[in-house]
Amino acid sequence: MTTLGRQMALLTRLLLSAGVGYSFERWSNVEAAQIYSATGVVAGVCATLLGFLIASVAIITALVEKTLIANMKKTGHYKVLMDEAFLTCALLLVTLAISTAALVVAKDSVKHVSTVTAFF
């Protein structure tokens, strides 16, 4: 995939995420207690997925001398795989941090913080 193709895919994901965040902010009629509960679940899921993703990157990195990884390096797929994995790790870490912060904010601003969580 070319750089322009990757940027267009990222832009599409960004617009979709912005739409989800906007619709949550605009049309959700959820109480603060429900949002606190949901952000706790989101934080747990993000932490679990981040751990699995870091473990899989470590396993793939340990298999550098295998034929599959060597072929992936020759064709450029290894770099794309690692770039996407690290981007996903970064986004999961940001989502984890924001959803954890949403657990301790005041009741009147919890919806705004949850909107940011829904975006990421």
C-alpha positions in Angstrom: 0.0 0.0 0.0 1.4 3.4 -0.9 1.8 6.2 1.5 -1.2 8.0 0.0 -3.3 4.9 0.3 -2.4 4.5 4.0 -3.1 8.2 4.6 -6.5 7.9 3.0 -7.3 4.8 5.1 -6.2 6.7 8.2 -8.4 9.7 7.2 -11.4 7.4 6.6 -10.9 5.9 10.1 -10.5 9.4 11.6 -13.7 10.6 10.1 -15.6 7.5 11.2 -14.2 7.9 14.7 -15.2 11.6 14.7 -18.7 10.6 13.6 -19.0 8.1 16.5 -17.7 10.6 19.0 -20.0 13.3 17.7 -23.1 11.1 17.8 -22.3 9.9 21.3 -21.9 13.6 22.5 -25.0 14.8 20.6 -27.6 12.0 21.0 -26.6 9.8 24.0 -28.9 10.2 27.0 -26.8 8.2 29.5 -26.4 8.9 33.2 -23.0 9.5 34.7 -23.1 6.2 36.7 -23.6 4.2 33.5 -20.7 6.1 31.9 -18.4 5.4 34.8 -19.3 1.7 34.6 -18.7 1.6 30.8 -15.4 3.4 31.0 -14.2 0.8 33.5 -15.0 -1.9 31.1 -13.3 0.0 28.2 -10.2 0.4 30.3 -10.1 -3.3 31.1 -10.6 -4.3 27.5 -7.9 -1.8 26.3 -5.4 -3.1 28.8 -6.1 -6.7 27.8 -5.8 -6.0 24.1 -2.7 -3.9 24.6 -1.0 -6.8 26.5 -1.9 -9.3 23.8 -0.6 -7.0 21.1 2.7 -6.4 22.9 3.1 -10.1 23.4 2.4 -10.8 19.7 4.9 -8.1 18.6 7.5 -9.7 20.9 6.9 -13.1 19.4 7.1 -11.8 15.9 10.3 -9.9 16.7 11.8 -13.1 18.2 11.2 -15.0 15.0 13.4 -12.7 12.9 15.5 -15.5 11.4 12.6 -17.6 10.2 11.8 -17.8 6.5 8.4 -16.2 6.7 9.8 -13.1 8.5 12.7 -12.9 6.0 10.3 -13.0 3.1 8.1 -10.4 4.7 11.2 -8.1 5.1 12.1 -8.5 1.5 8.6 -7.6 0.3 8.1 -4.7 2.7 5.2 -6.3 4.6 7.2 -6.6 7.8 7.6 -2.8 8.1 3.9 -2.3 7.4 3.0 -4.9 10.0 5.3 -3.4 12.7 4.1 0.2 11.9 0.5 -0.8 12.2 1.1 -2.8 15.3 2.9 0.1 17.0 0.2 2.6 15.9 -2.5 0.3 17.4 -0.5 0.0 20.6 -0.2 3.8 20.8 -3.9 4.2 20.2 -4.8 1.5 22.8 -2.5 3.2 25.3 -4.1 6.6 24.7 -7.6 5.1 25.0 -6.6 3.3 28.2 -5.3 6.5 29.7 -8.3 8.5 28.7 -10.8 5.9 30.0 -8.9 5.6 33.2 -9.0 9.4 33.6 -12.7 9.3 32.9 -13.1 7.2 36.1 -11.9 10.1 38.3 -13.4 13.2 36.7 -16.3 15.2 38.0 -19.9 14.2 37.0 -20.5 17.2 34.8 -17.5 16.5 32.5 -17.6 12.7 32.4 -19.6 12.8 29.2 -17.0 14.9 27.4 -14.2 12.7 28.5 -16.2 9.6 27.4 -16.7 11.3 24.0 -12.9 11.5 23.6 -12.7 7.8 24.6 -15.3 6.9 22.0 -13.2 8.8 19.4 -10.1 6.8 20.1 
